[in-house]
Amino acid sequence: MRIVVKVGSNVLTRDDGKLDVTRMSAIVDQTAWLRLQGHEIILVSSGAVACGRGELKVSHRLDSVEQRQLFSALGQAKLINLYYDLFREYGLHVGQVLTMKESFSTRREYLNQRACMGVMLSNGVIPIVNENDTVSVTELMFTDNDELSGLIASMMDADMLIILSNVDGIYTGSPTDPESEVIRRVEPGHDLSGYIRHERSGFGRGGMTTKCGIARKVADEGIKVIIANGRRDNILVSLATSPDTTLHTEFMPNTGAVSNVKKWIAHSVSFAKGMVRVNAAAAAALRGNRAVSLLMVGVTAVEGDFEEGDIVSVTDDRGDTIGVGRSSYSSDEAVRLIGAHDVKPIVHYDYLYIE
């Protein structure tokens, strides 16, 4: 199997905000065990900022962006060297992949990253992926590494995504409430909105809302997703050898095939260069059970400045998002053709993802 393992800041960080090297070593032991069982592993790891925070004491106040840039620049070198030394004890090679949100915004860059990690895996190298926090700021940032791990799992056609957090999964109530239970299995279409807390915790940027959203999207693309507690001893080994008795939440994958282009488009909503608004009839057709293209006759408005091939969001007449797709027109051409019959679709169904 090809497995993406995401290790969050709340797993790798101590209460004082510094790196927990003991737990990092335990994660490596388990990851190496999976690799030596014949699985291909991609590790999406936080921890650079925590590494840097433990290396340097600053003499003046830094804002949050300056702290992240400084500590990640220092810490990323230490982090990858720790991984290198720990995996080397098992005779395993690792390679560093630093990326940013912008690197997924065009199909060419997306495929370049895919090829890079593909050649690493085919030569027995474990890619260790992290966001490049030294240059990723404000709108260029991923929500957190949950979002990044979902993109990587989708891009690399993974069989499974394991998100390691500091809780056992999604609970029916607060994790601190003894009456709450972990939801063990989430089928496609299962509404979890009543169970999700919206606050984040600890040192991560995201929270369970982000994890749940990413898990559902990745599972819809045919990839099994597991949310589990990375602080539990041998959690990865337990998930592999005795999943029925290991506490976790599992999102069951959609059985329908999804093309690689649609996988890219599905994760591209935040890269949209413009917006196409459609009338009620077009909205109903797009949300129906059949695969349909978006025709210009159903378009009522076009916003933004985009070129042919750029990603655009599709909304209904109330402004609610229907989906995202690749435009067959530039914005100028689309404006000129609003409401037109007998012209090519603005978004062909092969390049349209309905949310």
C-alpha beads as a LAMMPS data file, in Angstrom:
LAMMPS data file: protein, C-alpha beads

355 atoms
354 bonds

1 atom types
1 bond types

-500.0 500.0 xlo xhi
-500.0 500.0 ylo yhi
-500.0 500.0 zlo zhi

Masses

1 110.0

Atoms # bond

1 1 1 0.000 0.000 0.000
2 1 1 0.959 3.620 -0.480
3 1 1 0.329 5.397 2.827
4 1 1 0.575 9.107 3.658
5 1 1 1.212 9.676 7.374
6 1 1 0.634 13.187 8.684
7 1 1 2.202 14.015 12.063
8 1 1 0.907 17.232 13.586
9 1 1 2.507 19.839 15.809
10 1 1 0.428 18.668 18.771
11 1 1 2.010 15.220 18.463
12 1 1 5.612 16.340 18.053
13 1 1 5.603 19.307 20.454
14 1 1 6.020 19.350 24.227
15 1 1 3.966 21.567 26.516
16 1 1 6.697 24.232 26.393
17 1 1 6.466 24.445 22.595
18 1 1 9.760 22.656 21.903
19 1 1 10.245 19.461 19.904
20 1 1 9.535 16.153 21.657
21 1 1 12.446 14.111 20.294
22 1 1 11.370 10.951 22.151
23 1 1 7.966 10.919 20.474
24 1 1 9.527 11.788 17.130
25 1 1 11.815 8.783 17.499
26 1 1 8.801 6.568 18.284
27 1 1 6.993 7.801 15.153
28 1 1 10.089 7.010 13.092
29 1 1 10.292 3.488 14.592
30 1 1 6.697 2.820 13.570
31 1 1 7.060 4.418 10.121
32 1 1 10.181 2.356 9.484
33 1 1 8.258 -0.766 10.514
34 1 1 5.573 0.030 7.932
35 1 1 8.208 0.665 5.269
36 1 1 10.006 -2.603 6.057
37 1 1 6.670 -4.438 5.708
38 1 1 6.728 -3.359 2.060
39 1 1 4.492 -0.290 2.184
40 1 1 5.413 2.947 0.415
41 1 1 5.400 5.790 2.947
42 1 1 5.143 9.558 2.543
43 1 1 5.594 11.448 5.810
44 1 1 4.011 14.888 6.115
45 1 1 5.634 16.320 9.208
46 1 1 5.217 19.473 11.226
47 1 1 7.852 20.415 13.812
48 1 1 10.214 22.859 12.102
49 1 1 9.059 25.837 14.161
50 1 1 9.295 23.796 17.368
51 1 1 12.839 22.782 16.426
52 1 1 13.863 26.373 15.777
53 1 1 12.244 27.646 18.954
54 1 1 14.479 25.340 20.949
55 1 1 17.633 26.507 19.150
56 1 1 17.545 30.278 19.560
57 1 1 16.470 32.811 22.143
58 1 1 15.697 36.198 20.570
59 1 1 16.514 39.431 22.384
60 1 1 13.611 41.482 21.001
61 1 1 9.935 40.975 20.321
62 1 1 8.958 39.374 16.992
63 1 1 5.505 39.304 15.441
64 1 1 3.921 35.954 14.561
65 1 1 5.083 35.952 10.931
66 1 1 8.662 36.869 11.873
67 1 1 8.709 34.133 14.511
68 1 1 7.493 31.512 12.063
69 1 1 9.990 32.554 9.385
70 1 1 12.940 32.700 11.768
71 1 1 12.219 29.529 13.738
72 1 1 11.260 27.481 10.695
73 1 1 14.423 28.528 8.832
74 1 1 16.513 27.355 11.778
75 1 1 14.361 24.391 12.664
76 1 1 13.843 22.800 9.253
77 1 1 17.551 22.000 8.965
78 1 1 17.546 20.401 12.408
79 1 1 14.290 18.545 11.767
80 1 1 15.386 16.885 8.534
81 1 1 18.754 15.964 10.051
82 1 1 17.006 14.296 12.983
83 1 1 14.832 12.337 10.580
84 1 1 17.909 11.436 8.517
85 1 1 19.765 10.066 11.544
86 1 1 16.761 8.195 12.954
87 1 1 15.795 6.511 9.682
88 1 1 19.430 5.696 8.895
89 1 1 19.423 3.307 11.871
90 1 1 17.007 1.181 9.805
91 1 1 18.995 1.569 6.599
92 1 1 16.294 3.790 5.107
93 1 1 16.849 6.899 2.996
94 1 1 14.779 10.070 3.346
95 1 1 14.428 13.124 1.157
96 1 1 13.143 16.584 2.011
97 1 1 10.258 18.144 0.075
98 1 1 9.402 21.741 1.010
99 1 1 6.359 23.107 -0.736
100 1 1 3.848 25.914 -0.565
101 1 1 0.240 26.462 -1.531
102 1 1 1.138 28.308 -4.700
103 1 1 2.993 25.217 -5.955
104 1 1 -0.338 23.401 -6.369
105 1 1 -2.102 26.229 -8.204
106 1 1 -1.081 25.232 -11.754
107 1 1 -1.284 21.807 -13.345
108 1 1 2.383 21.958 -14.423
109 1 1 3.738 22.604 -10.918
110 1 1 1.362 19.994 -9.530
111 1 1 2.686 17.355 -11.934
112 1 1 6.302 18.391 -11.273
113 1 1 5.855 17.734 -7.554
114 1 1 4.122 14.453 -8.294
115 1 1 6.999 13.343 -10.522
116 1 1 9.556 14.322 -7.866
117 1 1 7.920 12.257 -5.136
118 1 1 7.205 9.446 -7.569
119 1 1 10.871 8.986 -8.433
120 1 1 11.761 9.112 -4.732
121 1 1 9.297 6.334 -3.915
122 1 1 10.367 4.189 -6.856
123 1 1 13.942 4.336 -5.540
124 1 1 13.033 3.445 -1.970
125 1 1 13.325 6.987 -0.576
126 1 1 10.788 8.218 2.005
127 1 1 9.656 11.768 1.132
128 1 1 9.366 13.996 4.207
129 1 1 7.076 16.859 3.276
130 1 1 6.470 20.153 5.060
131 1 1 5.227 23.591 4.167
132 1 1 8.002 26.072 3.444
133 1 1 7.174 28.404 6.325
134 1 1 10.060 30.738 5.512
135 1 1 8.204 32.095 2.465
136 1 1 4.577 31.015 3.058
137 1 1 2.779 33.872 4.783
138 1 1 -0.862 34.997 5.188
139 1 1 -2.899 34.062 2.096
140 1 1 -0.078 31.862 0.743
141 1 1 -0.317 29.513 3.717
142 1 1 -2.090 26.186 3.914
143 1 1 -4.706 26.048 6.660
144 1 1 -2.248 23.626 8.246
145 1 1 -0.489 20.372 7.344
146 1 1 -3.842 18.557 7.360
147 1 1 -4.701 20.401 4.152
148 1 1 -1.233 19.680 2.760
149 1 1 -1.459 15.976 3.610
150 1 1 -4.811 15.734 1.833
151 1 1 -3.320 17.306 -1.280
152 1 1 -0.342 14.939 -1.152
153 1 1 -2.519 11.837 -0.645
154 1 1 -4.707 12.833 -3.578
155 1 1 -1.807 13.819 -5.826
156 1 1 0.123 10.612 -5.176
157 1 1 -2.882 8.260 -5.527
158 1 1 -2.388 6.998 -1.981
159 1 1 -4.344 4.024 -0.676
160 1 1 -4.584 5.526 2.796
161 1 1 -4.094 8.799 4.661
162 1 1 -3.403 8.578 8.395
163 1 1 -3.761 11.879 10.283
164 1 1 -2.100 11.672 13.685
165 1 1 -3.473 14.204 16.175
166 1 1 -3.561 14.518 19.966
167 1 1 -7.057 12.968 20.223
168 1 1 -8.345 9.510 19.328
169 1 1 -10.644 10.690 16.555
170 1 1 -13.999 12.428 16.209
171 1 1 -16.106 12.219 19.363
172 1 1 -19.866 12.359 19.849
173 1 1 -19.205 15.209 22.318
174 1 1 -16.264 16.895 23.989
175 1 1 -13.246 14.539 24.285
176 1 1 -13.041 15.516 27.962
177 1 1 -16.614 14.340 28.613
178 1 1 -16.559 10.731 29.905
179 1 1 -19.923 10.151 28.188
180 1 1 -18.440 10.960 24.759
181 1 1 -17.486 8.135 22.428
182 1 1 -15.244 7.992 19.387
183 1 1 -17.120 7.661 16.095
184 1 1 -15.407 4.610 14.662
185 1 1 -16.696 4.639 11.083
186 1 1 -17.873 7.459 8.812
187 1 1 -19.709 6.431 5.667
188 1 1 -19.895 8.709 2.594
189 1 1 -22.570 11.355 3.150
190 1 1 -22.578 10.981 6.953
191 1 1 -23.211 14.448 8.462
192 1 1 -20.735 15.133 11.281
193 1 1 -21.436 18.841 11.720
194 1 1 -23.111 18.298 15.082
195 1 1 -20.010 16.629 16.528
196 1 1 -17.243 19.004 15.431
197 1 1 -15.750 21.644 17.713
198 1 1 -14.526 24.705 15.842
199 1 1 -11.677 25.821 18.071
200 1 1 -8.098 24.753 17.506
201 1 1 -5.884 23.403 20.259
202 1 1 -2.227 23.479 21.254
203 1 1 0.410 24.552 18.750
204 1 1 -1.311 23.622 15.468
205 1 1 -2.941 26.137 13.101
206 1 1 -5.961 23.965 12.324
207 1 1 -8.396 21.876 14.314
208 1 1 -10.887 19.033 14.009
209 1 1 -13.032 21.069 11.605
210 1 1 -10.141 21.163 9.136
211 1 1 -9.317 17.486 9.679
212 1 1 -12.911 16.432 9.103
213 1 1 -13.252 18.536 5.947
214 1 1 -10.004 17.215 4.475
215 1 1 -10.839 13.633 5.465
216 1 1 -14.231 13.775 3.779
217 1 1 -12.851 15.277 0.570
218 1 1 -10.005 12.737 0.337
219 1 1 -12.360 9.829 1.122
220 1 1 -14.698 11.039 -1.640
221 1 1 -11.744 10.562 -3.999
222 1 1 -11.466 6.886 -3.072
223 1 1 -8.785 7.065 -0.366
224 1 1 -9.329 5.630 3.114
225 1 1 -8.667 8.239 5.824
226 1 1 -7.909 7.519 9.483
227 1 1 -7.758 10.080 12.304
228 1 1 -5.952 8.666 15.346
229 1 1 -3.964 9.685 18.414
230 1 1 -0.253 10.002 17.625
231 1 1 0.566 10.085 21.324
232 1 1 -0.600 6.504 21.863
233 1 1 2.173 3.921 21.932
234 1 1 2.683 2.080 18.621
235 1 1 -0.432 3.611 17.087
236 1 1 0.712 3.042 13.481
237 1 1 1.619 -0.582 14.139
238 1 1 -1.700 -1.140 15.917
239 1 1 -3.657 0.367 13.030
240 1 1 -1.869 -1.989 10.643
241 1 1 -2.085 -5.183 12.706
242 1 1 -5.268 -4.856 14.802
243 1 1 -7.427 -2.007 13.449
244 1 1 -10.661 -3.412 14.897
245 1 1 -9.387 -3.016 18.453
246 1 1 -7.491 0.264 17.936
247 1 1 -9.345 3.454 18.836
248 1 1 -9.662 5.762 15.812
249 1 1 -12.108 7.319 13.349
250 1 1 -12.123 5.873 9.852
251 1 1 -13.595 7.613 6.807
252 1 1 -14.685 4.988 4.313
253 1 1 -13.621 5.705 0.721
254 1 1 -15.975 6.333 -2.155
255 1 1 -15.865 3.364 -4.525
256 1 1 -16.299 5.446 -7.691
257 1 1 -13.211 6.202 -9.780
258 1 1 -11.971 9.807 -9.819
259 1 1 -9.554 11.042 -12.492
260 1 1 -6.238 12.611 -11.520
261 1 1 -7.291 15.906 -13.092
262 1 1 -10.474 15.979 -10.993
263 1 1 -8.447 15.202 -7.872
264 1 1 -6.312 18.264 -8.564
265 1 1 -9.370 20.402 -9.245
266 1 1 -11.118 19.148 -6.090
267 1 1 -8.366 20.655 -3.944
268 1 1 -8.077 23.862 -5.987
269 1 1 -10.960 25.907 -4.606
270 1 1 -8.558 28.227 -2.773
271 1 1 -6.626 28.785 -6.032
272 1 1 -9.646 30.068 -7.974
273 1 1 -8.816 33.117 -10.091
274 1 1 -12.450 34.060 -10.669
275 1 1 -16.095 33.226 -10.102
276 1 1 -18.890 32.129 -12.457
277 1 1 -22.480 32.591 -11.252
278 1 1 -25.237 30.445 -12.726
279 1 1 -29.032 30.534 -12.792
280 1 1 -31.323 28.178 -10.879
281 1 1 -31.759 25.728 -13.764
282 1 1 -28.008 25.357 -14.269
283 1 1 -27.439 25.003 -10.519
284 1 1 -30.033 22.212 -10.314
285 1 1 -28.465 20.404 -13.274
286 1 1 -24.959 20.627 -11.806
287 1 1 -26.158 19.350 -8.429
288 1 1 -28.092 16.487 -10.006
289 1 1 -27.046 12.868 -10.308
290 1 1 -25.734 13.087 -13.881
291 1 1 -22.347 14.388 -15.007
292 1 1 -23.022 17.605 -16.917
293 1 1 -20.902 20.437 -18.251
294 1 1 -21.508 24.081 -17.396
295 1 1 -22.894 25.793 -20.505
296 1 1 -22.684 29.523 -21.143
297 1 1 -26.475 29.699 -21.501
298 1 1 -26.752 29.051 -17.750
299 1 1 -24.200 31.714 -16.743
300 1 1 -25.543 34.980 -15.333
301 1 1 -22.340 36.722 -14.184
302 1 1 -18.556 36.422 -14.380
303 1 1 -16.181 37.996 -11.868
304 1 1 -12.391 38.160 -11.597
305 1 1 -9.550 38.258 -14.086
306 1 1 -8.625 34.808 -15.381
307 1 1 -7.197 33.129 -18.456
308 1 1 -8.243 30.004 -20.320
309 1 1 -7.223 27.012 -18.200
310 1 1 -7.391 28.847 -14.862
311 1 1 -9.435 27.533 -11.953
312 1 1 -12.769 29.257 -11.286
313 1 1 -15.395 28.710 -8.617
314 1 1 -19.025 28.134 -9.610
315 1 1 -21.811 29.617 -7.447
316 1 1 -25.590 29.755 -7.585
317 1 1 -27.687 32.922 -7.674
318 1 1 -27.517 33.169 -3.844
319 1 1 -23.724 33.068 -3.840
320 1 1 -23.468 29.507 -2.450
321 1 1 -20.580 27.504 -3.878
322 1 1 -21.559 24.627 -6.173
323 1 1 -18.105 23.522 -7.217
324 1 1 -14.839 24.426 -8.870
325 1 1 -13.500 23.795 -12.350
326 1 1 -11.085 24.712 -15.109
327 1 1 -12.345 27.442 -17.408
328 1 1 -12.383 26.980 -21.180
329 1 1 -12.448 30.753 -21.658
330 1 1 -10.653 33.840 -20.432
331 1 1 -12.725 36.175 -18.262
332 1 1 -13.092 38.661 -21.155
333 1 1 -14.393 35.945 -23.484
334 1 1 -16.713 34.569 -20.802
335 1 1 -18.259 37.994 -20.128
336 1 1 -18.903 38.445 -23.845
337 1 1 -20.598 35.036 -24.137
338 1 1 -22.849 35.189 -21.029
339 1 1 -26.175 33.530 -21.904
340 1 1 -24.975 32.369 -25.342
341 1 1 -26.267 29.182 -27.001
342 1 1 -24.328 26.770 -29.216
343 1 1 -20.840 27.551 -27.876
344 1 1 -18.482 25.229 -26.026
345 1 1 -19.024 24.821 -22.244
346 1 1 -17.198 27.215 -19.977
347 1 1 -16.374 24.209 -17.757
348 1 1 -16.440 20.700 -19.227
349 1 1 -17.610 17.967 -16.843
350 1 1 -14.189 16.266 -17.088
351 1 1 -12.731 19.368 -15.403
352 1 1 -15.550 20.124 -12.946
353 1 1 -15.703 19.096 -9.285
354 1 1 -19.030 19.460 -7.485
355 1 1 -18.724 19.975 -3.743

Bonds

1 1 1 2
2 1 2 3
3 1 3 4
4 1 4 5
5 1 5 6
6 1 6 7
7 1 7 8
8 1 8 9
9 1 9 10
10 1 10 11
11 1 11 12
12 1 12 13
13 1 13 14
14 1 14 15
15 1 15 16
16 1 16 17
17 1 17 18
18 1 18 19
19 1 19 20
20 1 20 21
21 1 21 22
22 1 22 23
23 1 23 24
24 1 24 25
25 1 25 26
26 1 26 27
27 1 27 28
28 1 28 29
29 1 29 30
30 1 30 31
31 1 31 32
32 1 32 33
33 1 33 34
34 1 34 35
35 1 35 36
36 1 36 37
37 1 37 38
38 1 38 39
39 1 39 40
40 1 40 41
41 1 41 42
42 1 42 43
43 1 43 44
44 1 44 45
45 1 45 46
46 1 46 47
47 1 47 48
48 1 48 49
49 1 49 50
50 1 50 51
51 1 51 52
52 1 52 53
53 1 53 54
54 1 54 55
55 1 55 56
56 1 56 57
57 1 57 58
58 1 58 59
59 1 59 60
60 1 60 61
61 1 61 62
62 1 62 63
63 1 63 64
64 1 64 65
65 1 65 66
66 1 66 67
67 1 67 68
68 1 68 69
69 1 69 70
70 1 70 71
71 1 71 72
72 1 72 73
73 1 73 74
74 1 74 75
75 1 75 76
76 1 76 77
77 1 77 78
78 1 78 79
79 1 79 80
80 1 80 81
81 1 81 82
82 1 82 83
83 1 83 84
84 1 84 85
85 1 85 86
86 1 86 87
87 1 87 88
88 1 88 89
89 1 89 90
90 1 90 91
91 1 91 92
92 1 92 93
93 1 93 94
94 1 94 95
95 1 95 96
96 1 96 97
97 1 97 98
98 1 98 99
99 1 99 100
100 1 100 101
101 1 101 102
102 1 102 103
103 1 103 104
104 1 104 105
105 1 105 106
106 1 106 107
107 1 107 108
108 1 108 109
109 1 109 110
110 1 110 111
111 1 111 112
112 1 112 113
113 1 113 114
114 1 114 115
115 1 115 116
116 1 116 117
117 1 117 118
118 1 118 119
119 1 119 120
120 1 120 121
121 1 121 122
122 1 122 123
123 1 123 124
124 1 124 125
125 1 125 126
126 1 126 127
127 1 127 128
128 1 128 129
129 1 129 130
130 1 130 131
131 1 131 132
132 1 132 133
133 1 133 134
134 1 134 135
135 1 135 136
136 1 136 137
137 1 137 138
138 1 138 139
139 1 139 140
140 1 140 141
141 1 141 142
142 1 142 143
143 1 143 144
144 1 144 145
145 1 145 146
146 1 146 147
147 1 147 148
148 1 148 149
149 1 149 150
150 1 150 151
151 1 151 152
152 1 152 153
153 1 153 154
154 1 154 155
155 1 155 156
156 1 156 157
157 1 157 158
158 1 158 159
159 1 159 160
160 1 160 161
161 1 161 162
162 1 162 163
163 1 163 164
164 1 164 165
165 1 165 166
166 1 166 167
167 1 167 168
168 1 168 169
169 1 169 170
170 1 170 171
171 1 171 172
172 1 172 173
173 1 173 174
174 1 174 175
175 1 175 176
176 1 176 177
177 1 177 178
178 1 178 179
179 1 179 180
180 1 180 181
181 1 181 182
182 1 182 183
183 1 183 184
184 1 184 185
185 1 185 186
186 1 186 187
187 1 187 188
188 1 188 189
189 1 189 190
190 1 190 191
191 1 191 192
192 1 192 193
193 1 193 194
194 1 194 195
195 1 195 196
196 1 196 197
197 1 197 198
198 1 198 199
199 1 199 200
200 1 200 201
201 1 201 202
202 1 202 203
203 1 203 204
204 1 204 205
205 1 205 206
206 1 206 207
207 1 207 208
208 1 208 209
209 1 209 210
210 1 210 211
211 1 211 212
212 1 212 213
213 1 213 214
214 1 214 215
215 1 215 216
216 1 216 217
217 1 217 218
218 1 218 219
219 1 219 220
220 1 220 221
221 1 221 222
222 1 222 223
223 1 223 224
224 1 224 225
225 1 225 226
226 1 226 227
227 1 227 228
228 1 228 229
229 1 229 230
230 1 230 231
231 1 231 232
232 1 232 233
233 1 233 234
234 1 234 235
235 1 235 236
236 1 236 237
237 1 237 238
238 1 238 239
239 1 239 240
240 1 240 241
241 1 241 242
242 1 242 243
243 1 243 244
244 1 244 245
245 1 245 246
246 1 246 247
247 1 247 248
248 1 248 249
249 1 249 250
250 1 250 251
251 1 251 252
252 1 252 253
253 1 253 254
254 1 254 255
255 1 255 256
256 1 256 257
257 1 257 258
258 1 258 259
259 1 259 260
260 1 260 261
261 1 261 262
262 1 262 263
263 1 263 264
264 1 264 265
265 1 265 266
266 1 266 267
267 1 267 268
268 1 268 269
269 1 269 270
270 1 270 271
271 1 271 272
272 1 272 273
273 1 273 274
274 1 274 275
275 1 275 276
276 1 276 277
277 1 277 278
278 1 278 279
279 1 279 280
280 1 280 281
281 1 281 282
282 1 282 283
283 1 283 284
284 1 284 285
285 1 285 286
286 1 286 287
287 1 287 288
288 1 288 289
289 1 289 290
290 1 290 291
291 1 291 292
292 1 292 293
293 1 293 294
294 1 294 295
295 1 295 296
296 1 296 297
297 1 297 298
298 1 298 299
299 1 299 300
300 1 300 301
301 1 301 302
302 1 302 303
303 1 303 304
304 1 304 305
305 1 305 306
306 1 306 307
307 1 307 308
308 1 308 309
309 1 309 310
310 1 310 311
311 1 311 312
312 1 312 313
313 1 313 314
314 1 314 315
315 1 315 316
316 1 316 317
317 1 317 318
318 1 318 319
319 1 319 320
320 1 320 321
321 1 321 322
322 1 322 323
323 1 323 324
324 1 324 325
325 1 325 326
326 1 326 327
327 1 327 328
328 1 328 329
329 1 329 330
330 1 330 331
331 1 331 332
332 1 332 333
333 1 333 334
334 1 334 335
335 1 335 336
336 1 336 337
337 1 337 338
338 1 338 339
339 1 339 340
340 1 340 341
341 1 341 342
342 1 342 343
343 1 343 344
344 1 344 345
345 1 345 346
346 1 346 347
347 1 347 348
348 1 348 349
349 1 349 350
350 1 350 351
351 1 351 352
352 1 352 353
353 1 353 354
354 1 354 355
